[in-house]
Amino acid sequence: MSSHDAAPRPTDAPPPPPTPASGTAERGSGVPGLLGSELATLFRRLRTWMMLGALGLIPVLLGVAVRIAGGTRAGRGPAFLDQITDNGVFVGLAALTVAIPLFLPLTISVVAGDAIAGEASLGTLRYLLVAPSGRVALLAVKYVVAAVFCMIATFAVVAVGVIVGAILFGAGPLTLLSGAQVSLAEGLVRCLAVVAYVSVSMLGLAAIGVLLSTLTTAPVGAMAATAILAVAAQIVGQIPQLSAVHPYLFTDRWLDFGDLLRSPISWDSFLDNALLQAVWIAVAGALAVWRFTTRDVLS
């Protein structure tokens, strides 16, 4: 046998090392790339669009119900309900008051609770941590993605409500809570201000959800715990005997956007709400950073 026959064949070479789990290799490098890929991942999920679709159904059902019933009595039902037949724009605002106590927090709890725990359950978290951006940057990106969802989900409720209301009842100059009347264009700007207010209101809940997501590898547990805390805080807020703690609840000012629908606009409630949410974001964020940076990631 010649020496050439004894030489190892190319096929005898060891196989290449395995690649990371599906999807992690495609994520961008650096914080901007990671943020872009995380946002893309969020809105590629069928679950995200199903939640947005469910939120969009709220104003549709509300508008159709009022249309079939021919109106409602003043003071009955959620805020703005008795004004829908006069101006369809109020469908969006009435739907928002229906969505805020449960449906909107529930969808945000799903996104925030899945932030870290979802990666751990899929076994992709350790591959994300290989990136040079670091744990704190990853945590910040996950929170920003949850915050973006807060804004889009809130906007979806109001936007669908305004469109459905305009179709069913028409739209025109808006009569504000103070009795003054403004043009339709200004009324829509006021609706955008309400969207901003409610989006800010949900940022504290999103921070709590991300914190709980760092405590477990089971995303369903983090989602459920976040949603339960949102409901529990609202229940505590309705108990007079616990009025001393009401101003410190992250849910305390969720529905106080009425000052944006007065003339002139009073921004005090907006600023107070933003400060309250900032405190909760700071506290939950600090705890999440401490937990995540000291955690042994095995999955």
Backbone as numpy.savetxt, mean C-alpha at the origin, in Angstrom:
# Nx Ny Nz CAx CAy CAz Cx Cy Cz
48.11 -48.12 -26.86 47.25 -46.92 -26.86 48.13 -45.69 -26.86
47.82 -44.76 -27.71 48.63 -43.54 -27.79 48.32 -42.61 -26.64
49.26 -41.66 -26.42 49.05 -40.68 -25.34 47.86 -39.80 -25.60
47.50 -39.62 -26.90 46.34 -38.77 -27.22 45.04 -39.42 -26.77
45.04 -40.80 -26.82 43.82 -41.49 -26.40 43.58 -41.38 -24.91
44.70 -41.20 -24.14 44.56 -41.12 -22.68 44.19 -39.75 -22.18
44.22 -38.75 -23.05 43.92 -37.39 -22.62 42.45 -37.27 -22.24
42.14 -36.49 -21.20 40.74 -36.35 -20.79 39.90 -35.66 -21.86
38.73 -36.11 -22.02 37.83 -35.51 -23.00 37.18 -34.24 -22.43
36.79 -33.33 -23.33 36.12 -32.10 -22.86 34.87 -32.38 -22.06
34.22 -33.50 -22.40 32.96 -33.81 -21.69 33.20 -34.28 -20.28
34.49 -34.59 -19.95 34.79 -35.03 -18.60 34.95 -33.89 -17.61
34.90 -32.64 -18.09 35.06 -31.47 -17.21 33.91 -31.39 -16.23
34.15 -30.88 -15.04 33.06 -30.79 -14.04 31.99 -29.82 -14.49
30.74 -30.04 -14.14 29.65 -29.14 -14.54 29.79 -27.79 -13.88
29.22 -26.73 -14.52 29.29 -25.38 -13.94 28.49 -25.32 -12.65
28.84 -24.41 -11.76 28.11 -24.28 -10.49 26.68 -23.87 -10.74
25.77 -24.27 -9.88 24.36 -23.92 -10.06 24.15 -22.43 -9.91
23.15 -21.94 -10.64 22.81 -20.52 -10.58 21.81 -20.27 -9.48
21.65 -19.02 -9.01 20.67 -18.72 -7.97 19.27 -19.07 -8.41
18.38 -19.05 -7.47 16.98 -19.36 -7.75 16.44 -18.47 -8.85
15.43 -18.97 -9.53 14.87 -18.25 -10.67 14.42 -16.85 -10.27
14.82 -15.89 -11.07 14.38 -14.51 -10.86 15.40 -13.66 -10.17
16.25 -14.22 -9.30 17.18 -13.38 -8.56 18.32 -12.89 -9.44
18.71 -13.70 -10.41 19.81 -13.30 -11.27 19.42 -12.16 -12.18
18.13 -11.99 -12.40 17.67 -10.96 -13.32 17.51 -9.61 -12.62
17.63 -9.53 -11.33 17.38 -8.29 -10.61 18.55 -7.34 -10.80
18.24 -6.07 -10.88 19.25 -5.07 -11.18 20.27 -4.94 -10.07
21.42 -4.40 -10.43 22.47 -4.16 -9.45 22.40 -2.73 -8.97
22.84 -2.50 -7.74 22.76 -1.16 -7.17 21.35 -0.86 -6.71
21.23 0.20 -5.90 19.92 0.54 -5.35 18.91 0.93 -6.44
19.26 1.81 -7.41 18.27 2.14 -8.46 17.83 0.91 -9.25
18.79 0.06 -9.62 18.43 -1.13 -10.36 17.57 -2.07 -9.54
17.91 -2.22 -8.27 17.12 -3.09 -7.38 15.71 -2.55 -7.21
15.59 -1.22 -7.05 14.26 -0.62 -6.91 13.43 -0.83 -8.17
14.04 -0.61 -9.32 13.32 -0.81 -10.57 12.85 -2.24 -10.76
13.72 -3.19 -10.44 13.36 -4.59 -10.61 12.30 -5.02 -9.60
12.36 -4.48 -8.38 11.35 -4.82 -7.37 9.97 -4.27 -7.76
9.96 -3.05 -8.30 8.68 -2.48 -8.77 8.14 -3.29 -9.93
9.03 -3.67 -10.84 8.60 -4.48 -11.98 8.05 -5.83 -11.51
8.72 -6.42 -10.53 8.26 -7.70 -9.99 6.88 -7.56 -9.35
6.68 -6.47 -8.60 5.39 -6.24 -7.95 4.26 -6.18 -8.97
4.48 -5.44 -10.06 3.40 -5.23 -11.01 3.36 -6.28 -12.12
4.25 -7.27 -12.04 4.12 -8.44 -12.91 3.29 -9.53 -12.25
3.05 -9.39 -10.97 2.31 -10.42 -10.24 0.81 -10.29 -10.47
0.19 -11.41 -10.75 -1.27 -11.43 -10.91 -1.95 -11.00 -9.63
-1.36 -11.36 -8.49 -1.94 -11.00 -7.19 -2.11 -9.50 -7.05
-1.13 -8.73 -7.50 -1.20 -7.27 -7.40 -2.38 -6.72 -8.18
-2.54 -7.19 -9.40 -3.65 -6.69 -10.23 -5.00 -7.18 -9.73
-5.03 -8.34 -9.13 -6.29 -8.82 -8.55 -6.69 -7.94 -7.36
-5.71 -7.55 -6.54 -6.02 -6.68 -5.40 -6.48 -5.30 -5.87
-5.81 -4.75 -6.88 -6.23 -3.46 -7.42 -7.61 -3.57 -8.06
-7.87 -4.69 -8.73 -9.20 -4.90 -9.31 -10.28 -4.99 -8.25
-9.97 -5.67 -7.14 -10.94 -5.77 -6.05 -11.23 -4.40 -5.44
-10.18 -3.58 -5.29 -10.40 -2.22 -4.79 -11.23 -1.40 -5.78
-10.99 -1.61 -7.07 -11.76 -0.88 -8.08 -13.22 -1.27 -8.10
-13.52 -2.47 -7.63 -14.92 -2.91 -7.59 -15.74 -2.15 -6.54
-15.06 -1.63 -5.52 -15.79 -0.94 -4.45 -16.58 0.25 -4.99
-15.95 1.20 -5.70 -16.74 2.31 -6.24 -17.75 1.88 -7.28
-17.45 0.83 -8.04 -18.41 0.35 -9.05 -19.68 -0.14 -8.36
-19.51 -1.00 -7.36 -20.68 -1.53 -6.65 -21.43 -0.42 -5.92
-20.68 0.52 -5.36 -21.31 1.62 -4.63 -22.13 2.49 -5.57
-21.55 2.84 -6.71 -22.26 3.68 -7.67 -23.49 3.00 -8.24
-23.36 1.72 -8.59 -24.49 0.99 -9.15 -25.60 0.85 -8.11
-25.23 0.58 -6.86 -26.24 0.43 -5.81 -27.03 1.72 -5.60
-26.33 2.85 -5.58 -27.02 4.13 -5.40 -27.89 4.44 -6.62
-27.39 4.10 -7.79 -28.16 4.34 -9.02 -29.46 3.54 -9.02
-29.36 2.27 -8.62 -30.56 1.42 -8.59 -31.53 1.88 -7.51
-30.97 2.27 -6.35 -31.82 2.70 -5.23 -32.41 4.08 -5.46
-31.84 4.85 -6.37 -32.34 6.18 -6.65 -31.92 7.22 -5.65
-30.87 6.95 -4.87 -30.37 7.92 -3.90 -30.43 7.35 -2.49
-29.91 8.12 -1.53 -29.90 7.72 -0.13 -30.33 8.88 0.73
-30.75 8.57 1.94 -31.12 9.63 2.87 -29.88 10.32 3.41
-30.02 11.60 3.69 -28.91 12.37 4.25 -28.53 11.82 5.61
-27.23 11.65 5.80 -26.73 11.16 7.07 -26.74 9.66 7.21
-27.22 8.95 6.20 -27.23 7.49 6.24 -26.05 6.95 5.43
-25.37 5.93 5.97 -24.27 5.33 5.23 -22.98 6.10 5.40
-21.94 5.74 4.63 -20.63 6.38 4.75 -20.67 7.83 4.31
-19.63 8.58 4.66 -19.55 9.99 4.28 -19.63 10.14 2.77
-20.27 11.23 2.34 -20.40 11.62 0.93 -21.43 10.78 0.17
-22.00 9.75 0.78 -22.92 8.87 0.05 -24.16 9.62 -0.42
-24.69 10.52 0.42 -25.90 11.23 0.05 -25.65 12.33 -0.97
-24.38 12.59 -1.34 -24.06 13.62 -2.32 -23.76 13.05 -3.70
-23.79 11.73 -3.81 -23.41 11.09 -5.06 -24.35 11.47 -6.20
-25.65 11.47 -5.94 -26.60 11.74 -7.01 -26.49 13.16 -7.54
-25.97 14.08 -6.74 -25.80 15.46 -7.19 -24.54 15.64 -8.02
-23.52 14.82 -7.73 -22.25 14.94 -8.43 -21.52 13.60 -8.35
-21.26 12.99 -9.50 -20.63 11.68 -9.53 -19.23 11.64 -8.97
-18.57 12.79 -8.85 -17.22 12.82 -8.29 -17.20 12.26 -6.87
-18.31 12.43 -6.17 -18.37 11.97 -4.78 -18.39 10.44 -4.66
-18.59 9.72 -5.77 -18.50 8.26 -5.71 -17.09 7.85 -5.30
-16.08 8.53 -5.85 -14.70 8.21 -5.50 -14.41 8.46 -4.04
-14.91 9.57 -3.50 -14.66 9.91 -2.11 -15.43 8.99 -1.16
-16.67 8.67 -1.52 -17.46 7.75 -0.70 -16.83 6.36 -0.70
-16.36 5.91 -1.85 -15.71 4.60 -1.94 -14.44 4.56 -1.09
-13.74 5.67 -1.03 -12.51 5.72 -0.23 -12.82 5.57 1.25
-13.90 6.20 1.71 -14.27 6.06 3.13 -14.70 4.63 3.45
-15.22 3.92 2.45 -15.57 2.51 2.65 -14.32 1.64 2.67
-13.34 1.97 1.81 -12.15 1.14 1.66 -11.14 1.33 2.78
-11.10 2.51 3.39 -10.04 2.82 4.36 -10.06 1.91 5.60
-11.18 1.63 6.21 -11.12 0.84 7.45 -10.60 -0.58 7.27
-10.88 -1.24 6.15 -10.52 -2.66 6.04 -9.84 -3.01 4.72
-10.50 -2.71 3.60 -10.04 -3.23 2.31 -8.69 -2.67 1.90
-8.49 -1.38 2.03 -7.21 -0.78 1.66 -6.08 -1.28 2.57
-6.25 -1.28 3.91 -5.20 -1.84 4.76 -4.92 -3.31 4.49
-5.94 -4.06 4.09 -5.74 -5.49 3.83 -4.79 -5.70 2.65
-4.99 -4.95 1.57 -4.12 -5.10 0.40 -2.70 -4.63 0.71
-2.58 -3.56 1.47 -1.25 -3.05 1.84 -0.55 -4.04 2.75
-1.30 -4.70 3.63 -0.72 -5.71 4.51 -0.14 -6.87 3.71
-0.78 -7.23 2.61 -0.28 -8.32 1.77 1.06 -7.94 1.16
1.16 -6.72 0.60 2.40 -6.29 -0.05 3.52 -6.11 0.97
3.23 -5.42 2.07 4.27 -5.14 3.06 4.69 -6.41 3.81
3.73 -7.25 4.15 4.04 -8.48 4.87 4.85 -9.47 4.06
4.75 -9.36 2.75 5.48 -10.27 1.86 6.89 -9.77 1.55
7.21 -8.55 1.95 8.44 -7.89 1.52 9.69 -8.73 1.75
9.94 -9.13 2.99 11.13 -9.91 3.33 10.77 -11.38 3.52
9.67 -11.64 4.20 9.27 -13.03 4.46 9.01 -13.79 3.16
8.49 -13.11 2.15 8.24 -13.77 0.88 9.52 -14.24 0.22
10.57 -13.41 0.28 11.86 -13.81 -0.28 12.45 -14.98 0.50
12.31 -14.94 1.83 12.84 -16.02 2.66 12.13 -17.34 2.37
10.81 -17.28 2.18 10.06 -18.51 1.93 10.40 -19.11 0.57
10.78 -18.27 -0.40 11.15 -18.76 -1.72 12.62 -19.18 -1.80
13.38 -18.87 -0.75 14.80 -19.20 -0.77 15.65 -18.24 -1.57
15.14 -17.04 -1.86 15.87 -16.06 -2.68 16.49 -14.93 -1.86
16.21 -14.89 -0.57 16.67 -13.76 0.23 18.20 -13.71 0.30
18.84 -14.85 0.49 20.29 -14.83 0.65 20.98 -14.40 -0.64
20.36 -14.68 -1.80 20.95 -14.24 -3.05 20.83 -12.73 -3.22
19.72 -12.17 -2.74 19.57 -10.72 -2.78 20.61 -10.04 -1.90
20.96 -10.67 -0.81 21.92 -10.08 0.13 23.35 -10.18 -0.37
23.58 -10.94 -1.43 24.92 -11.00 -2.03 25.24 -9.68 -2.72
24.20 -8.96 -3.18 24.43 -7.68 -3.87 25.14 -6.70 -2.95
25.97 -5.82 -3.54 26.76 -4.90 -2.72 25.93 -3.81 -2.03
24.65 -3.68 -2.37 23.83 -2.61 -1.79 23.65 -2.79 -0.28
23.63 -4.05 0.21 23.55 -4.28 1.64 22.14 -4.48 2.15
22.04 -4.88 3.41 20.75 -5.21 4.00 19.87 -3.99 4.22
20.45 -2.91 4.70 19.65 -1.71 4.96 19.06 -1.17 3.67
19.86 -1.16 2.60 19.36 -0.68 1.31 18.24 -1.58 0.79
18.39 -2.90 0.95 17.34 -3.82 0.52 16.06 -3.57 1.29
16.19 -3.36 2.60 15.02 -3.09 3.43 14.34 -1.79 3.00
15.15 -0.76 2.71 14.60 0.52 2.27 13.88 0.38 0.94
14.46 -0.39 0.01 13.83 -0.60 -1.29 12.49 -1.31 -1.12
12.46 -2.33 -0.28 11.21 -3.06 -0.05 10.14 -2.14 0.52
10.55 -1.23 1.41 9.57 -0.30 1.98 9.08 0.69 0.93
9.98 1.20 0.11 9.57 2.13 -0.94 8.58 1.48 -1.89
8.80 0.22 -2.22 7.86 -0.50 -3.08 6.48 -0.58 -2.42
6.44 -0.88 -1.13 5.16 -0.92 -0.40 4.51 0.46 -0.38
5.32 1.52 -0.23 4.78 2.88 -0.23 4.19 3.25 -1.59
4.86 2.83 -2.65 4.34 3.09 -4.00 2.99 2.39 -4.19
2.89 1.17 -3.67 1.61 0.47 -3.77 0.52 1.21 -3.00
0.87 1.79 -1.85 -0.10 2.58 -1.08 -0.71 3.68 -1.95
0.15 4.39 -2.67 -0.31 5.50 -3.50 -1.16 5.02 -4.67
-0.70 3.97 -5.34 -1.42 3.47 -6.51 -2.76 2.87 -6.11
-2.80 2.14 -5.01 -4.05 1.54 -4.56 -5.07 2.62 -4.19
-4.63 3.65 -3.48 -5.53 4.74 -3.10 -6.03 5.48 -4.33
-5.11 5.76 -5.25 -5.50 6.46 -6.48 -6.49 5.63 -7.28
-6.31 4.31 -7.31 -7.20 3.45 -8.09 -8.64 3.56 -7.59
-8.82 3.57 -6.28 -10.17 3.67 -5.71 -10.84 4.97 -6.13
-10.12 6.08 -5.98 -10.70 7.39 -6.30 -10.90 7.55 -7.80
-9.92 7.15 -8.59 -10.01 7.33 -10.04 -11.17 6.53 -10.63
-11.28 5.26 -10.24 -12.40 4.45 -10.74 -13.72 5.04 -10.26
-13.76 5.52 -9.02 -14.99 6.11 -8.50 -15.41 7.35 -9.26
-14.46 8.21 -9.58 -14.78 9.44 -10.33 -15.29 9.09 -11.72
-14.65 8.13 -12.38 -15.06 7.75 -13.73 -16.45 7.11 -13.72
-16.66 6.17 -12.81 -17.96 5.51 -12.72 -19.04 6.52 -12.32
-18.72 7.40 -11.38 -19.69 8.40 -10.95 -20.07 9.35 -12.06
-19.08 9.76 -12.87 -19.36 10.66 -13.99 -20.26 9.99 -15.01
-20.06 8.69 -15.20 -20.90 7.97 -16.17 -22.33 7.81 -15.65
-22.47 7.48 -14.38 -23.79 7.19 -13.82 -24.57 8.44 -13.43
-23.86 9.45 -12.91 -24.56 10.63 -12.36 -24.12 11.95 -12.97
-23.11 11.92 -13.81 -22.60 13.17 -14.35 -21.62 13.82 -13.38
-20.87 14.79 -13.87 -19.89 15.49 -13.04 -19.91 16.97 -13.39
-19.74 17.79 -12.37 -19.76 19.23 -12.58 -19.09 19.93 -11.43
-19.35 21.22 -11.25 -18.77 21.96 -10.12 -19.07 21.26 -8.80
-18.07 21.29 -7.92 -18.14 20.54 -6.66 -18.56 21.46 -5.53
-19.55 21.04 -4.75 -19.94 21.76 -3.54 -19.16 21.19 -2.36
-18.31 22.00 -1.76 -17.43 21.55 -0.70 -18.18 21.40 0.62
-17.52 20.85 1.60 -18.14 20.65 2.92 -18.47 21.98 3.59
-17.73 23.02 3.23 -17.99 24.34 3.82 -19.12 25.07 3.11
-19.67 24.48 2.03 -20.77 25.09 1.31 -20.34 25.85 0.07
-19.07 26.17 -0.06 -18.57 26.86 -1.25 -18.56 25.91 -2.43
-18.67 26.49 -3.61 -18.67 25.70 -4.83 -17.42 26.01 -5.64
-16.76 24.97 -6.13 -15.55 25.14 -6.94 -15.77 24.45 -8.27
-14.92 24.78 -9.23 -15.04 24.19 -10.56 -14.71 22.71 -10.52
-15.09 22.00 -11.57 -14.79 20.57 -11.65 -13.29 20.33 -11.62
-12.53 21.19 -12.32 -11.07 21.02 -12.34 -10.49 21.15 -10.94
-10.92 22.17 -10.19 -10.42 22.32 -8.83 -10.89 21.18 -7.94
-12.11 20.71 -8.19 -12.62 19.58 -7.42 -11.78 18.33 -7.62
-11.32 18.11 -8.84 -10.47 16.95 -9.11 -9.10 17.11 -8.45
-8.61 18.35 -8.40 -7.35 18.60 -7.69 -7.53 18.32 -6.21
-8.68 18.68 -5.67 -8.96 18.37 -4.25 -8.98 16.85 -4.03
-9.52 16.12 -5.00 -9.54 14.66 -4.90 -8.11 14.10 -4.88
-7.23 14.68 -5.69 -5.82 14.25 -5.68 -5.17 14.55 -4.33
-5.56 15.68 -3.72 -5.04 16.00 -2.38 -5.51 14.97 -1.37
-6.76 14.51 -1.51 -7.27 13.47 -0.62 -6.50 12.16 -0.83
-6.20 11.85 -2.09 -5.39 10.66 -2.39 -4.04 10.76 -1.69
-3.42 11.94 -1.75 -2.13 12.13 -1.07 -2.27 11.95 0.42
-3.35 12.49 1.00 -3.57 12.37 2.45 -3.69 10.90 2.86
-4.53 10.16 2.15 -4.76 8.76 2.52 -3.51 7.92 2.27
-2.78 8.24 1.20 -1.53 7.51 0.94 -0.55 7.69 2.09
-0.43 8.92 2.57 0.43 9.19 3.72 -0.08 8.43 4.95
-1.38 8.36 5.09 -1.96 7.66 6.24 -1.56 6.20 6.28
-1.36 5.60 5.12 -1.06 4.17 5.04 0.44 3.87 5.17
1.27 4.90 5.19 2.72 4.65 5.23 3.17 4.05 6.55
2.52 4.44 7.64 2.85 3.85 8.93 2.51 2.37 8.96
1.36 2.01 8.41 0.97 0.60 8.34 1.96 -0.19 7.49
2.41 0.40 6.38 3.38 -0.28 5.51 4.68 -0.55 6.26
5.12 0.41 7.06 6.35 0.23 7.84 6.18 -0.89 8.86
5.02 -0.96 9.50 4.76 -2.03 10.45 4.76 -3.38 9.74
4.18 -3.43 8.53 4.15 -4.67 7.78 5.54 -5.15 7.40
6.41 -4.22 6.98 7.78 -4.60 6.64 8.52 -5.09 7.88
8.30 -4.43 9.02 8.91 -4.88 10.28 8.49 -6.31 10.60
7.21 -6.60 10.55 6.73 -7.95 10.85 7.25 -8.95 9.84
7.50 -8.49 8.63 8.02 -9.38 7.60 9.45 -9.82 7.89
10.18 -9.03 8.68 11.55 -9.42 9.04 11.58 -10.41 10.19
10.44 -10.63 10.83 10.40 -11.49 12.02 10.07 -12.93 11.72
9.73 -13.24 10.46 9.29 -14.59 10.14 9.69 -14.95 8.72
9.65 -16.23 8.43 9.86 -16.69 7.06 8.54 -17.13 6.43
7.45 -16.91 7.14 6.12 -17.26 6.64 5.38 -15.97 6.26
5.31 -15.63 4.98 4.69 -14.36 4.59 3.22 -14.24 4.98
2.49 -15.35 4.99 1.07 -15.30 5.36 0.92 -14.82 6.80
1.82 -15.25 7.66 1.77 -14.82 9.05 1.99 -13.33 9.19
2.98 -12.79 8.46 3.24 -11.36 8.52 2.08 -10.56 7.94
1.49 -11.05 6.85 0.34 -10.36 6.25 -0.83 -10.32 7.22
-1.14 -11.47 7.80 -2.28 -11.55 8.73 -2.05 -10.68 9.96
-0.84 -10.72 10.51 -0.56 -9.93 11.70 -0.69 -8.44 11.42
-0.23 -7.99 10.25 -0.34 -6.58 9.89 -1.80 -6.16 9.76
-2.59 -6.96 9.08 -4.01 -6.64 8.90 -4.74 -6.63 10.25
-4.42 -7.59 11.10 -5.07 -7.66 12.42 -4.71 -6.43 13.26
-3.46 -5.99 13.20 -3.06 -4.79 13.94 -3.83 -3.57 13.46
-4.04 -3.48 12.14 -4.79 -2.34 11.60 -6.22 -2.32 12.13
-6.85 -3.48 12.15 -8.23 -3.57 12.67 -8.25 -3.31 14.17
-7.30 -3.90 14.89 -7.26 -3.75 16.34 -7.05 -2.29 16.74
-6.18 -1.59 16.02 -5.93 -0.18 16.34 -7.19 0.65 16.14
-7.97 0.33 15.11 -9.21 1.07 14.89 -10.25 0.76 15.97
-10.27 -0.47 16.43 -11.18 -0.82 17.52 -10.80 -0.07 18.80
-9.51 -0.04 19.11 -9.05 0.71 20.29 -9.43 2.18 20.15
-9.34 2.70 18.92 -9.68 4.09 18.68 -11.15 4.43 18.90
-11.99 3.40 18.97 -13.42 3.62 19.20 -13.83 3.43 20.66
-12.89 3.09 21.52 -13.21 2.85 22.94 -12.93 4.12 23.74
-13.95 4.77 24.27 -13.74 6.05 24.98 -12.81 5.92 26.18
-12.86 4.80 26.85 -12.03 4.62 28.05 -10.53 4.63 27.72
-10.20 4.43 26.46 -8.79 4.41 26.04 -8.44 5.67 25.25
-9.16 6.75 25.50 -8.95 7.99 24.74 -7.54 8.56 24.92
-6.87 8.22 26.01 -5.52 8.74 26.24 -4.53 8.25 25.20
-4.77 7.05 24.64 -3.83 6.51 23.65 -4.26 6.79 22.22
-5.46 7.32 22.02 -5.97 7.54 20.67 -5.04 8.39 19.80
-4.49 9.50 20.30 -3.65 10.33 19.43 -2.37 9.64 18.95
-2.00 8.54 19.58 -0.75 7.86 19.23 -0.97 6.66 18.32
-2.22 6.32 18.04 -2.51 5.20 17.15 -2.24 5.61 15.71
-1.62 4.74 14.94 -1.32 5.08 13.54 -2.59 5.19 12.70
-3.71 4.71 13.22 -4.99 4.81 12.51 -5.81 6.03 12.92
-5.32 6.81 13.86 -6.14 7.86 14.49 -6.66 8.88 13.49
-5.90 9.24 12.49 -6.28 10.31 11.57 -6.56 9.82 10.15
-6.84 8.54 10.01 -7.05 7.99 8.68 -8.19 8.66 7.93
-9.24 9.04 8.61 -10.43 9.58 7.94 -10.56 11.10 8.07
-9.52 11.76 8.56 -9.60 13.21 8.81 -9.15 14.04 7.60
-9.61 13.66 6.42 -9.21 14.43 5.23 -10.27 15.46 4.82
-11.28 15.66 5.69 -12.35 16.61 5.36 -11.87 18.04 5.20
-10.78 18.42 5.90 -10.28 19.80 5.80 -9.79 20.13 4.39
-9.49 19.12 3.60 -9.06 19.35 2.23 -10.24 19.64 1.31
-11.44 19.46 1.83 -12.65 19.69 1.05 -13.43 20.89 1.59
-12.70 21.82 2.18 -13.28 23.06 2.67 -12.64 24.25 1.96
-13.25 25.39 2.11 -12.69 26.60 1.51 -12.62 27.69 2.60
-11.38 28.16 2.89 -10.10 27.74 2.31 -9.63 26.41 2.90
-8.66 25.79 2.21 -8.12 24.52 2.68 -7.32 24.75 3.97
-7.56 23.86 4.93 -6.75 23.86 6.14 -5.82 22.64 6.07
-4.51 22.91 6.13 -3.52 21.84 6.00 -3.09 21.27 7.35
-3.72 21.73 8.43 -3.29 21.30 9.76 -3.43 19.79 9.94
-4.58 19.24 9.55 -4.79 17.81 9.72 -3.83 17.00 8.86
-3.52 17.51 7.66 -2.57 16.83 6.78 -1.19 16.76 7.44
-0.75 17.89 7.99 0.57 17.94 8.62 0.61 17.09 9.89
-0.46 17.15 10.69 -0.51 16.33 11.91 -0.46 14.84 11.57
-1.19 14.47 10.53 -1.19 13.07 10.10 0.18 12.66 9.59
0.82 13.53 8.81 2.15 13.21 8.29 3.15 13.04 9.43
3.05 13.89 10.45 3.95 13.77 11.60 3.72 12.47 12.35
2.45 12.11 12.55 2.12 10.86 13.24 2.68 9.66 12.48
2.48 9.64 11.17 2.98 8.52 10.38 4.50 8.50 10.36
5.13 9.67 10.35 6.60 9.74 10.36 7.17 9.10 11.63
6.49 9.32 12.76 6.94 8.73 14.02 6.85 7.20 13.93
5.73 6.70 13.42 5.57 5.25 13.30 6.57 4.66 12.30
6.83 5.38 11.22 7.81 4.91 10.24 9.19 4.83 10.88
9.54 5.86 11.66 10.85 5.90 12.31 11.00 4.75 13.31
9.98 4.53 14.13 10.06 3.48 15.14 10.09 2.09 14.49
9.12 1.83 13.60 9.07 0.53 12.95 10.29 0.30 12.08
10.75 1.38 11.41 11.92 1.25 10.55 13.18 0.94 11.34
13.36 1.60 12.48 14.54 1.34 13.31 14.54 -0.11 13.82
13.36 -0.59 14.25 13.27 -1.97 14.73 13.52 -2.96 13.59
13.01 -2.63 12.40 13.21 -3.53 11.26 14.69 -3.59 10.87
15.37 -2.45 10.89 16.80 -2.42 10.56 17.59 -3.23 11.58
17.27 -3.02 12.86 17.97 -3.78 13.92 17.76 -5.28 13.75
16.53 -5.67 13.53 16.21 -7.10 13.38 16.89 -7.68 12.14
16.80 -6.98 11.02 17.27 -7.53 9.75 18.80 -7.58 9.69
19.46 -6.59 10.28 20.91 -6.57 10.22 21.55 -7.55 11.20
20.81 -8.02 12.19 21.36 -8.96 13.16 20.82 -10.39 12.93
20.07 -10.57 11.88 19.42 -11.86 11.62 20.33 -12.75 10.79
20.36 -14.04 11.11 21.06 -15.02 10.29 20.11 -15.46 9.18
20.49 -15.16 7.95 19.68 -15.49 6.80 20.15 -16.82 6.24
19.31 -17.83 6.33 19.67 -19.17 5.88 18.88 -19.59 4.64
18.00 -18.73 4.16 17.19 -19.11 3.01 17.10 -17.98 2.01
